[in-house]
Amino acid sequence: MTNSVKILDCTLRDGGYIIDWEFGKASIISVLENLSEAGVDFIEAGFLKEAGVNDENTFWHSPEEFAKSAKPKQNYALMVNFGEYSIDNFGHCETPNIKIRVAFKKNKQKEALNYIENLVDLGWDVFANPMSTNTYSDEELLELIKSINNICPFGLTIVDTIGNMYEAEMLDIIGFIDKNMSEKIAIDFHSHNNLQRSFSNTEALLKTKINRDLIIDCCVYGMGRGAGNLCTELITKYLNDNYGAKYNIYPLLKIINSNIKPIYNKKSWGYSTPYFIAAIHGCHPNYAGYLVNLGYSDENIDRVMRLIPQEKKTTFDKEFLKTLI
């Protein structure tokens, strides 16, 4: 086991893709309160956005705005998609229980790391979230780690964007990072369940000794676009049973019954062959979702996926996809 293991619940952020983040004000409050009651270590409450913010969704104008809904002793996180939220919107951190997560594509790494460094200089605890981490070569990953060591953010997230990582690849990447990255920086693991590997990969990771704190991302009922994510209720119960954790499962069941199942009954998620096909071809899941909405069969989705060139696979390009179909 690592020095410590913590849970970061992403339901209100990653789960929001299912319903355009329109959970409803009462449901948002309920989920926040029950996740806190469950003892979840970090609650990711949604995205920082400059537009489209309202009381019914999980977009927030600023950390200070979200702080009005936060409990002072609970740790939270808010996500920034790099390029969508100006650094000028941040002042010096006065809410240390709110962490900032910055997601970025490989081709925007230099600019994103500068953004992260500016946030760290302002006193914010920051997660660096390089999308599709398993597409980095060893040389690219080492370059990233060197920059991360210089900046010293709160954590580095291994993001299985495509959901196609098997245990050996995941452990190789995390082992490489653990060997080369400062022990002050936590490792965070964010998986997707396209190949039904989220839980088993996490279980293998928990059995591996790494020299730092480990954070595991998850969503209640696995809520997330396509194949969904690691289930919060499963991983917390596993940690209770095997590692002496003390998470309260009952509030998670309340969330499932009151807040999540009504959504699932209208718009489901979970394992499906289109998202399996996207994963085995190394393609962004949005390609599968788009083709499903057009009524494509599994065989035709596979045919189209085979035509997507390597440089187009990991970032969804709708206009390019239209040229193939």
Secondary structure, DSSP 8 states (H G I E B T S, - for coil): --S-EEEEE-TTTTGGGGGTT---HHHHHHHHHHHHHHT-SEEEEEEE-SSS--TTSSEES-HHHHHTT--TTSEEEEEEETTSS-GGG--S---TTEEEEEEE-GGGHHHHHHHHHHHHHTT--EEEEETTGGGS-HHHHHHHHHHHHHH--SEEEEE-TTS---HHHHHHHHHHHHHHS-TTSEEEEE-B-TTS-HHHHHHHHHTS--SS-EEEEEBGGG-SSTT-B-BHHHHHHHHHHHH-----SHHHHHHIIIIIHHHHTTS--S--HHHHHHHHTT--HHHHHHHHHTT--HHHHHHHHHHS-HHHHSS--HHHHHHH-
